[in-house]
């Protein structure tokens, strides 16, 4: 669906329990970690990992670029 829209620069989603930052056909894909437990992203692994809560900050620039950072909340 995104491929039909040349103006799309990024896609962000939350409640993913994992931090994702990837590029697909020029579109930045950004999964936001949970503010609770995180999942292991290894193929076939469906388990929680020992990692701290996190969140993503994002700034959308006037030139269409996306500045984003995942921040981890450490005890």
Biopython code that builds the backbone (N, CA, C, O; Angstrom):
import numpy as np
from Bio.PDB.StructureBuilder import StructureBuilder

atoms = [
    (1, "UNK", "N", (0.820, -1.190, 0.000)),
    (1, "UNK", "CA", (0.000, 0.000, 0.000)),
    (1, "UNK", "C", (0.872, 1.266, 0.000)),
    (1, "UNK", "O", (0.569, 2.230, -0.703)),
    (2, "UNK", "N", (1.935, 1.259, 0.776)),
    (2, "UNK", "CA", (2.815, 2.428, 0.856)),
    (2, "UNK", "C", (3.488, 2.692, -0.494)),
    (2, "UNK", "O", (3.734, 3.846, -0.844)),
    (3, "UNK", "N", (3.785, 1.637, -1.251)),
    (3, "UNK", "CA", (4.472, 1.785, -2.533)),
    (3, "UNK", "C", (3.683, 2.645, -3.525)),
    (3, "UNK", "O", (4.273, 3.196, -4.455)),
    (4, "UNK", "N", (2.392, 2.771, -3.352)),
    (4, "UNK", "CA", (1.559, 3.569, -4.262)),
    (4, "UNK", "C", (1.630, 5.055, -3.975)),
    (4, "UNK", "O", (1.070, 5.850, -4.730)),
    (5, "UNK", "N", (2.301, 5.454, -2.909)),
    (5, "UNK", "CA", (2.331, 6.857, -2.490)),
    (5, "UNK", "C", (3.768, 7.343, -2.386)),
    (5, "UNK", "O", (4.436, 7.116, -1.377)),
    (6, "UNK", "N", (4.239, 8.007, -3.425)),
    (6, "UNK", "CA", (5.643, 8.440, -3.501)),
    (6, "UNK", "C", (6.003, 9.486, -2.451)),
    (6, "UNK", "O", (7.183, 9.669, -2.152)),
    (7, "UNK", "N", (5.024, 10.170, -1.891)),
    (7, "UNK", "CA", (5.301, 11.219, -0.911)),
    (7, "UNK", "C", (5.541, 10.690, 0.502)),
    (7, "UNK", "O", (5.946, 11.455, 1.377)),
    (8, "UNK", "N", (5.304, 9.413, 0.742)),
    (8, "UNK", "CA", (5.484, 8.835, 2.078)),
    (8, "UNK", "C", (6.973, 8.708, 2.368)),
    (8, "UNK", "O", (7.714, 8.103, 1.592)),
    (9, "UNK", "N", (7.406, 9.278, 3.483)),
    (9, "UNK", "CA", (8.817, 9.240, 3.889)),
    (9, "UNK", "C", (9.062, 8.216, 5.001)),
    (9, "UNK", "O", (10.157, 7.665, 5.115)),
    (10, "UNK", "N", (8.037, 7.968, 5.815)),
    (10, "UNK", "CA", (8.233, 7.049, 6.926)),
    (10, "UNK", "C", (6.924, 6.493, 7.436)),
    (10, "UNK", "O", (5.849, 7.045, 7.201)),
    (11, "UNK", "N", (7.047, 5.387, 8.138)),
    (11, "UNK", "CA", (5.908, 4.742, 8.783)),
    (11, "UNK", "C", (6.335, 4.393, 10.203)),
    (11, "UNK", "O", (7.321, 3.685, 10.409)),
    (12, "UNK", "N", (5.590, 4.892, 11.175)),
    (12, "UNK", "CA", (5.900, 4.620, 12.578)),
    (12, "UNK", "C", (4.730, 3.897, 13.229)),
    (12, "UNK", "O", (3.569, 4.165, 12.919)),
    (13, "UNK", "N", (5.045, 2.991, 14.120)),
    (13, "UNK", "CA", (4.013, 2.286, 14.870)),
    (13, "UNK", "C", (4.503, 2.063, 16.284)),
    (13, "UNK", "O", (5.706, 2.038, 16.542)),
    (14, "UNK", "N", (3.580, 1.906, 17.177)),
    (14, "UNK", "CA", (3.920, 1.717, 18.579)),
    (14, "UNK", "C", (3.385, 0.418, 19.111)),
    (14, "UNK", "O", (2.845, -0.407, 18.374)),
    (15, "UNK", "N", (3.545, 0.252, 20.396)),
    (15, "UNK", "CA", (3.141, -0.956, 21.107)),
    (15, "UNK", "C", (3.728, -2.192, 20.431)),
    (15, "UNK", "O", (3.063, -3.218, 20.287)),
    (16, "UNK", "N", (4.981, -2.067, 20.025)),
    (16, "UNK", "CA", (5.640, -3.156, 19.305)),
    (16, "UNK", "C", (6.485, -4.039, 20.209)),
    (16, "UNK", "O", (6.863, -5.143, 19.815)),
    (17, "UNK", "N", (6.781, -3.578, 21.397)),
    (17, "UNK", "CA", (7.638, -4.310, 22.339)),
    (17, "UNK", "C", (9.021, -4.584, 21.752)),
    (17, "UNK", "O", (9.705, -5.520, 22.167)),
    (18, "UNK", "N", (9.427, -3.755, 20.778)),
    (18, "UNK", "CA", (10.755, -3.877, 20.183)),
    (18, "UNK", "C", (11.058, -2.602, 19.406)),
    (18, "UNK", "O", (10.159, -1.979, 18.841)),
    (19, "UNK", "N", (12.324, -2.224, 19.383)),
    (19, "UNK", "CA", (12.746, -1.077, 18.583)),
    (19, "UNK", "C", (13.114, -1.571, 17.189)),
    (19, "UNK", "O", (13.921, -2.489, 17.042)),
    (20, "UNK", "N", (12.520, -0.959, 16.172)),
    (20, "UNK", "CA", (12.808, -1.313, 14.785)),
    (20, "UNK", "C", (13.149, -0.029, 14.048)),
    (20, "UNK", "O", (12.464, 0.981, 14.206)),
    (21, "UNK", "N", (14.201, -0.065, 13.246)),
    (21, "UNK", "CA", (14.544, 1.059, 12.376)),
    (21, "UNK", "C", (15.121, 0.461, 11.107)),
    (21, "UNK", "O", (16.260, -0.005, 11.093)),
    (22, "UNK", "N", (14.333, 0.475, 10.040)),
    (22, "UNK", "CA", (14.733, -0.154, 8.792)),
    (22, "UNK", "C", (14.311, 0.726, 7.622)),
    (22, "UNK", "O", (13.520, 1.656, 7.781)),
    (23, "UNK", "N", (14.843, 0.422, 6.461)),
    (23, "UNK", "CA", (14.505, 1.152, 5.251)),
    (23, "UNK", "C", (13.966, 0.154, 4.239)),
    (23, "UNK", "O", (14.568, -0.895, 4.011)),
    (24, "UNK", "N", (12.820, 0.484, 3.627)),
    (24, "UNK", "CA", (12.225, -0.358, 2.595)),
    (24, "UNK", "C", (11.819, 0.521, 1.428)),
    (24, "UNK", "O", (10.890, 1.321, 1.543)),
    (25, "UNK", "N", (12.500, 0.380, 0.317)),
    (25, "UNK", "CA", (12.204, 1.152, -0.893)),
    (25, "UNK", "C", (12.156, 2.649, -0.622)),
    (25, "UNK", "O", (11.284, 3.355, -1.129)),
    (26, "UNK", "N", (13.097, 3.122, 0.177)),
    (26, "UNK", "CA", (13.194, 4.539, 0.475)),
    (26, "UNK", "C", (12.278, 5.042, 1.574)),
    (26, "UNK", "O", (12.296, 6.233, 1.886)),
    (27, "UNK", "N", (11.473, 4.168, 2.172)),
    (27, "UNK", "CA", (10.573, 4.553, 3.263)),
    (27, "UNK", "C", (11.163, 4.030, 4.570)),
    (27, "UNK", "O", (11.473, 2.845, 4.691)),
    (28, "UNK", "N", (11.312, 4.912, 5.533)),
    (28, "UNK", "CA", (11.852, 4.528, 6.836)),
    (28, "UNK", "C", (10.763, 3.878, 7.677)),
    (28, "UNK", "O", (9.685, 4.448, 7.847)),
    (29, "UNK", "N", (11.035, 2.703, 8.198)),
    (29, "UNK", "CA", (10.109, 1.947, 9.039)),
    (29, "UNK", "C", (10.608, 2.018, 10.471)),
    (29, "UNK", "O", (11.741, 1.638, 10.765)),
    (30, "UNK", "N", (9.734, 2.519, 11.380)),
    (30, "UNK", "CA", (10.160, 2.781, 12.754)),
    (30, "UNK", "C", (9.179, 2.178, 13.751)),
    (30, "UNK", "O", (8.090, 2.710, 13.966)),
    (31, "UNK", "N", (9.571, 1.077, 14.349)),
    (31, "UNK", "CA", (8.793, 0.480, 15.418)),
    (31, "UNK", "C", (9.267, 1.027, 16.747)),
    (31, "UNK", "O", (10.466, 1.166, 16.985)),
    (32, "UNK", "N", (8.330, 1.329, 17.596)),
    (32, "UNK", "CA", (8.660, 1.950, 18.876)),
    (32, "UNK", "C", (8.610, 0.911, 19.990)),
    (32, "UNK", "O", (7.654, 0.141, 20.073)),
    (33, "UNK", "N", (9.622, 0.880, 20.843)),
    (33, "UNK", "CA", (9.629, -0.101, 21.925)),
    (33, "UNK", "C", (8.523, 0.179, 22.938)),
    (33, "UNK", "O", (7.909, 1.246, 22.958)),
    (34, "UNK", "N", (8.308, -0.794, 23.747)),
    (34, "UNK", "CA", (7.292, -0.675, 24.793)),
    (34, "UNK", "C", (7.848, 0.073, 26.000)),
    (34, "UNK", "O", (9.052, 0.065, 26.253)),
    (35, "UNK", "N", (6.970, 0.703, 26.722)),
    (35, "UNK", "CA", (7.362, 1.310, 27.992)),
    (35, "UNK", "C", (7.357, 0.261, 29.098)),
    (35, "UNK", "O", (7.494, 0.590, 30.277)),
    (36, "UNK", "N", (7.199, -1.001, 28.712)),
    (36, "UNK", "CA", (7.252, -2.128, 29.648)),
    (36, "UNK", "C", (8.296, -3.126, 29.139)),
    (36, "UNK", "O", (9.468, -2.775, 29.003)),
    (37, "UNK", "N", (7.888, -4.346, 28.861)),
    (37, "UNK", "CA", (8.799, -5.415, 28.449)),
    (37, "UNK", "C", (9.074, -5.369, 26.944)),
    (37, "UNK", "O", (8.257, -4.879, 26.165)),
    (38, "UNK", "N", (10.253, -5.894, 26.549)),
    (38, "UNK", "CA", (10.643, -5.944, 25.142)),
    (38, "UNK", "C", (10.650, -7.399, 24.658)),
    (38, "UNK", "O", (10.876, -8.323, 25.439)),
    (39, "UNK", "N", (10.397, -7.585, 23.354)),
    (39, "UNK", "CA", (10.431, -8.910, 22.737)),
    (39, "UNK", "C", (11.771, -9.144, 22.044)),
    (39, "UNK", "O", (12.430, -8.201, 21.604)),
    (40, "UNK", "N", (12.157, -10.393, 21.957)),
    (40, "UNK", "CA", (13.299, -10.814, 21.168)),
    (40, "UNK", "C", (12.869, -10.821, 19.700)),
    (40, "UNK", "O", (11.844, -11.417, 19.368)),
    (41, "UNK", "N", (13.632, -10.171, 18.817)),
    (41, "UNK", "CA", (13.271, -10.081, 17.404)),
    (41, "UNK", "C", (13.901, -11.169, 16.536)),
    (41, "UNK", "O", (13.700, -11.183, 15.321)),
    (42, "UNK", "N", (14.648, -12.065, 17.138)),
    (42, "UNK", "CA", (15.251, -13.144, 16.355)),
    (42, "UNK", "C", (14.143, -14.021, 15.755)),
    (42, "UNK", "O", (13.154, -14.316, 16.425)),
    (43, "UNK", "N", (14.311, -14.440, 14.484)),
    (43, "UNK", "CA", (13.296, -15.304, 13.856)),
    (43, "UNK", "C", (13.026, -16.557, 14.687)),
    (43, "UNK", "O", (13.954, -17.240, 15.120)),
    (44, "UNK", "N", (11.777, -16.841, 14.898)),
    (44, "UNK", "CA", (11.379, -18.021, 15.648)),
    (44, "UNK", "C", (11.377, -17.846, 17.157)),
    (44, "UNK", "O", (10.900, -18.725, 17.874)),
    (45, "UNK", "N", (11.896, -16.741, 17.651)),
    (45, "UNK", "CA", (11.941, -16.511, 19.101)),
    (45, "UNK", "C", (10.744, -15.658, 19.501)),
    (45, "UNK", "O", (10.620, -14.509, 19.075)),
    (46, "UNK", "N", (9.895, -16.207, 20.293)),
    (46, "UNK", "CA", (8.768, -15.441, 20.833)),
    (46, "UNK", "C", (8.938, -15.420, 22.343)),
    (46, "UNK", "O", (8.353, -16.224, 23.069)),
    (47, "UNK", "N", (9.761, -14.470, 22.796)),
    (47, "UNK", "CA", (10.084, -14.413, 24.210)),
    (47, "UNK", "C", (10.410, -12.988, 24.599)),
    (47, "UNK", "O", (10.831, -12.178, 23.773)),
    (48, "UNK", "N", (10.209, -12.698, 25.865)),
    (48, "UNK", "CA", (10.640, -11.418, 26.416)),
    (48, "UNK", "C", (12.148, -11.450, 26.621)),
    (48, "UNK", "O", (12.732, -12.505, 26.868)),
    (49, "UNK", "N", (12.765, -10.286, 26.515)),
    (49, "UNK", "CA", (14.184, -10.190, 26.814)),
    (49, "UNK", "C", (14.366, -9.242, 27.991)),
    (49, "UNK", "O", (13.511, -8.401, 28.266)),
    (50, "UNK", "N", (15.461, -9.387, 28.660)),
    (50, "UNK", "CA", (15.771, -8.522, 29.790)),
    (50, "UNK", "C", (16.305, -7.197, 29.256)),
    (50, "UNK", "O", (17.509, -7.053, 29.043)),
    (51, "UNK", "N", (15.449, -6.267, 29.046)),
    (51, "UNK", "CA", (15.842, -4.944, 28.593)),
    (51, "UNK", "C", (14.921, -3.933, 29.247)),
    (51, "UNK", "O", (13.828, -4.273, 29.699)),
    (52, "UNK", "N", (15.362, -2.711, 29.295)),
    (52, "UNK", "CA", (14.593, -1.679, 29.976)),
    (52, "UNK", "C", (13.515, -1.095, 29.056)),
    (52, "UNK", "O", (13.545, -1.314, 27.844)),
    (53, "UNK", "N", (12.573, -0.361, 29.627)),
    (53, "UNK", "CA", (11.538, 0.299, 28.834)),
    (53, "UNK", "C", (12.146, 1.354, 27.918)),
    (53, "UNK", "O", (13.240, 1.858, 28.170)),
    (54, "UNK", "N", (11.428, 1.674, 26.862)),
    (54, "UNK", "CA", (11.927, 2.685, 25.942)),
    (54, "UNK", "C", (10.799, 3.455, 25.290)),
    (54, "UNK", "O", (9.624, 3.112, 25.420)),
    (55, "UNK", "N", (11.189, 4.507, 24.581)),
    (55, "UNK", "CA", (10.235, 5.301, 23.807)),
    (55, "UNK", "C", (10.991, 5.972, 22.670)),
    (55, "UNK", "O", (12.221, 6.015, 22.684)),
    (56, "UNK", "N", (10.280, 6.488, 21.705)),
    (56, "UNK", "CA", (10.885, 7.114, 20.533)),
    (56, "UNK", "C", (10.508, 8.586, 20.473)),
    (56, "UNK", "O", (9.344, 8.944, 20.649)),
    (57, "UNK", "N", (11.496, 9.436, 20.224)),
    (57, "UNK", "CA", (11.226, 10.841, 19.946)),
    (57, "UNK", "C", (11.334, 11.026, 18.429)),
    (57, "UNK", "O", (12.073, 10.304, 17.759)),
    (58, "UNK", "N", (10.596, 11.992, 17.903)),
    (58, "UNK", "CA", (10.580, 12.174, 16.465)),
    (58, "UNK", "C", (10.359, 13.648, 16.128)),
    (58, "UNK", "O", (9.518, 14.318, 16.727)),
    (59, "UNK", "N", (11.127, 14.135, 15.164)),
    (59, "UNK", "CA", (10.939, 15.473, 14.625)),
    (59, "UNK", "C", (10.801, 15.353, 13.115)),
    (59, "UNK", "O", (11.661, 14.777, 12.449)),
    (60, "UNK", "N", (9.713, 15.898, 12.578)),
    (60, "UNK", "CA", (9.496, 15.896, 11.135)),
    (60, "UNK", "C", (9.972, 17.233, 10.598)),
    (60, "UNK", "O", (9.442, 18.282, 10.966)),
    (61, "UNK", "N", (10.971, 17.196, 9.728)),
    (61, "UNK", "CA", (11.584, 18.414, 9.213)),
    (61, "UNK", "C", (10.845, 18.921, 7.971)),
    (61, "UNK", "O", (10.162, 18.153, 7.293)),
    (62, "UNK", "N", (10.985, 20.208, 7.681)),
    (62, "UNK", "CA", (10.281, 20.821, 6.548)),
    (62, "UNK", "C", (10.756, 20.271, 5.203)),
    (62, "UNK", "O", (10.032, 20.373, 4.212)),
    (63, "UNK", "N", (11.963, 19.687, 5.147)),
    (63, "UNK", "CA", (12.453, 19.111, 3.892)),
    (63, "UNK", "C", (11.993, 17.662, 3.693)),
    (63, "UNK", "O", (12.386, 17.014, 2.723)),
    (64, "UNK", "N", (11.166, 17.157, 4.606)),
    (64, "UNK", "CA", (10.643, 15.795, 4.508)),
    (64, "UNK", "C", (11.462, 14.761, 5.249)),
    (64, "UNK", "O", (11.070, 13.596, 5.313)),
    (65, "UNK", "N", (12.584, 15.158, 5.806)),
    (65, "UNK", "CA", (13.401, 14.200, 6.549)),
    (65, "UNK", "C", (12.811, 13.950, 7.936)),
    (65, "UNK", "O", (12.023, 14.742, 8.451)),
    (66, "UNK", "N", (13.212, 12.841, 8.512)),
    (66, "UNK", "CA", (12.718, 12.425, 9.823)),
    (66, "UNK", "C", (13.908, 12.252, 10.757)),
    (66, "UNK", "O", (14.797, 11.443, 10.491)),
    (67, "UNK", "N", (13.927, 12.995, 11.831)),
    (67, "UNK", "CA", (14.934, 12.816, 12.874)),
    (67, "UNK", "C", (14.264, 12.079, 14.021)),
    (67, "UNK", "O", (13.273, 12.545, 14.582)),
    (68, "UNK", "N", (14.812, 10.937, 14.356)),
    (68, "UNK", "CA", (14.200, 10.123, 15.403)),
    (68, "UNK", "C", (15.273, 9.406, 16.203)),
    (68, "UNK", "O", (16.364, 9.120, 15.711)),
    (69, "UNK", "N", (14.931, 9.128, 17.439)),
    (69, "UNK", "CA", (15.848, 8.450, 18.345)),
    (69, "UNK", "C", (15.044, 7.616, 19.330)),
    (69, "UNK", "O", (14.020, 8.063, 19.846)),
    (70, "UNK", "N", (15.516, 6.404, 19.587)),
    (70, "UNK", "CA", (14.927, 5.592, 20.645)),
    (70, "UNK", "C", (15.693, 5.898, 21.923)),
    (70, "UNK", "O", (16.924, 5.887, 21.943)),
    (71, "UNK", "N", (14.962, 6.167, 22.968)),
    (71, "UNK", "CA", (15.574, 6.441, 24.285)),
    (71, "UNK", "C", (15.164, 5.336, 25.236)),
    (71, "UNK", "O", (13.989, 4.981, 25.336)),
    (72, "UNK", "N", (16.140, 4.808, 25.922)),
    (72, "UNK", "CA", (15.909, 3.725, 26.875)),
    (72, "UNK", "C", (15.898, 4.311, 28.287)),
    (72, "UNK", "O", (16.741, 5.139, 28.632)),
    (73, "UNK", "N", (14.956, 3.882, 29.079)),
    (73, "UNK", "CA", (14.812, 4.370, 30.459)),
    (73, "UNK", "C", (15.519, 3.382, 31.372)),
    (73, "UNK", "O", (15.017, 2.290, 31.640)),
    (74, "UNK", "N", (16.670, 3.777, 31.836)),
    (74, "UNK", "CA", (17.481, 2.920, 32.693)),
    (74, "UNK", "C", (17.212, 3.271, 34.167)),
    (74, "UNK", "O", (16.982, 4.430, 34.511)),
    (75, "UNK", "N", (17.247, 2.275, 34.997)),
    (75, "UNK", "CA", (16.986, 2.477, 36.428)),
    (75, "UNK", "C", (18.086, 3.279, 37.086)),
    (75, "UNK", "O", (18.025, 3.540, 38.287)),
]
sb = StructureBuilder()
sb.init_structure("model")
sb.init_model(0)
sb.init_chain("A")
sb.init_seg("    ")
for serial, (resi, resn, name, xyz) in enumerate(atoms, 1):
    if name == "N":
        sb.init_residue(resn, " ", resi, " ")
    sb.init_atom(name, np.array(xyz, "f"), 0.0, 1.0, " ", f" {name:<3s}", serial, name[0])
structure = sb.get_structure()
